[in-house]
Amino acid sequence: MWRGCEPPPKIANHVFLTFNPAERMHVSYNTVINGIDYGPLAALIGTWEGDKGVDTAPEPNGEINEPYFETIKFEAGGDLTNAKEQRLVIVPYLQVVSRKSTGKVFHHQVGYWNWDPKTGVIMQSMTIPRGFAMLAGGKYPLQGRYEGALTFEVKAALGDADWGIVQSPFMRDKAKTTAFSHKLTVNGDTLVYTESTMLNIYGKTFDHTDVNNLKRLK
């Protein structure tokens, strides 16, 4: 996530979030909504909030760890057909992230999660208001049932023929993104994610990471 200018407080490095074993549960997800089977993506649908986020971002002389809270809203968006062959289910989402230090929004992201039941291809497309867009991809095979902890992993890279990154000339020259990976695990009403964005910025290569643990609102 891209920070603003104001200096946030520093916290400990190397923050990793995982499920508390007590929170692990054996749940089965109802994948059919309004007659459409969303497969594994059904587990995402709803509004999630979390206040354990940590954004590790570059500075000219080092790095800063920014504590944050956020809301992510995933919606059941229906399905569509491409070229009369490919059927995709659609989950639009909105992610709004705010600094704990000031309460101000510093990251606003819109996009879609899509899934192809035939091939198992899963996609995350997104854009942020900094002249940046991306399409990341991975696999999640069709299953008879979806239960327990479901993990989605997608990746993108600059110049990749399948899963690519587009950025403005300024971002390309001053803060170039070269690769992106996102691992998201849903277990019942708990969601944990980690993101890695590889940057060329301030004359160095930096692994810009974000982690958070969210709960689904009832």
Secondary structure, DSSP 4 states (H G I P E B T S, - for coil): ----SSPPPP--SS------GGG----B---EETTEE-GGGGGG-EEEEEEEEEEEEEETTEEEEEEEEEEEEE----EEEETTTEEEEEEEEEEEEEETTT--EEEEEEEEEEE-TTT-EEEEEEEETTTEEEEEEEE----S--BSEEEEEEEEETT-SSS-EEE-HHHHHHEEEEEEEEEEEEETTEEEEEEEEEEEETTEEEEEEEEEEEEE--
